[in-house]
Amino acid sequence: MAAVVCTLRHRNTRNRAAAMLERMEKQNRIFSGFDADAIDRTTAADLAEVGSDKWTRYPGCIGAFIAEMDYGLAPCIQQAIDSACDHCKLGYIPEPWKRRVAEACAGWQKSHYGWDVDPDIIRVVPDVLEAYEIFLRELVGAGNAVVVPTPAYMPFLSVPKLYDVDVIEIEMLQGTDETTGEREWLFDFNAIERAFAAGCHAFVLCNPHNPIGKVLTLAEEQRLCELAERYDVRIFNDEIHAPFVFEGRHIPYPTISKAAARQSMTATSASKSFNIPGTKCAQVLLTNPADREMWAERAEWSEHQTATIGAIATTTAYNEGDPWFQDALSYVRRNLGLFDKQMRTRFSGVGYIRPRGTYIAWLDFGPLGIDDPAAYFLEKAKVALTDGRSCGRAGAGCVRVNMAMPYPLLVDCLNRMHDALQADGLL
């Protein structure tokens, strides 16, 4: 009898602790303004009514192709934008707002990644692609080439052509983590070195990597740095998904050594973390002194194209939005848990490596004999996905999936895809 009473007391204590934890989590959600329950109730029709490209380009379909979250705005950002409109702060971006963005970005870098960066080296641009264009135009130059590991974010492959820059695609390798036994993505450093040795002096680093969710280790960053130093290579460093790292903490490439800082032009933005891409404000961190001189002479016009409303939204996001983002990240983790379980069970015949970062997954339907899975699922499941072929030659038979949607919609998305495959006898 005593043992039974003891067990019941332990169970009651555990239940009270769980209830207390649930209340604390709910209070945190209220404090941050991230309302997971309301997001769970959001339907595809609700999202289509908002009018984003993601939910209107393919009417009646689940939008899982554009990389933005469906979780609304942090209340602090909403209030900042409303106040800016109320006070007509919609003119061309002034110097004080550029400075506020730089200081806010520097604060975020220090608090989240331990990078004590000088705000003086941070410049504003409309988006990361604008920074990439400056990199191609001013640091690579027409007639030269850039190495892009694939599968890659689509514009990293298409934009160089606008500047008469050749793209050298180097396909990522797949291996097994010796510690966990899990499948992982790896850089083909031998192929990368061959390209550098042959005269290519530019490289695109996307970390965390869109679209495969790879997060570089310190050792991988150091090896890339060594090769870049040996062959005098400049690196365009896209860290826009840096907050979305599921294990450990993001390591900014310029922080690993003085050489890495000289090699890299780093671009980032609050747009992915706070769902504000339409406000048009990203940041470039110029850790090479020569780049700062170049910028002042030939690239400063890009700052003028940045939106004042974006500067206001970005500054608020970095300075006040972290509680909201942490809850959004928890929601993304929940979605990833569902997605990962489904891929290991109902979709076990599909090629899949669990993403270590971002809110994007990469699926290979080649093993099922589907040549164009994006078209297949658009027609048969009413699910809109990114065609892997737009991510490079390595993307044949693959799709990119955005998981950052309401949890019930992700369930529906996976059910639709599964039902289509099962109806055709492919699972």
Secondary structure, 3 states (H helix, E strand, C coil): CHHHHHHHHHHHHHHHHHHHHHHHHHHHHHHHCCCHHHHHCCCHHHHHHHCCHHHHCCCCCEECCCCCCCCCCCHHHHHHHHHHHHCCCCCCCCHHHHHHHHHHHHHHHHHHHCCCCCHHHEEEECCHHHHHHHHHHHHHCCCCEEEEEECCCHHHHHHHHHHCCEEEEEECEEEECCCCCCEEEECCHHHHHHHHHCCCCEEEEECCCCCCCCCCCHHHHHHHHHHHHHHCCEEEEECCCCCCECCCCCCCHHHCCHHHHHHEEEEEECHHHHCCHHHCCEEEEECCHHHHHHHHHHCCHHHHCCCHHHHHHHHHHHHHCHHHHHHHHHHHHHHHHHHHHHHHCCCCCCEECCCCECCEEEEECHHHCCCCHHHHHHHHCCEECEEHHHHCHHHCCEEEEECCCCHHHHHHHHHHHHHHHHHCCCC
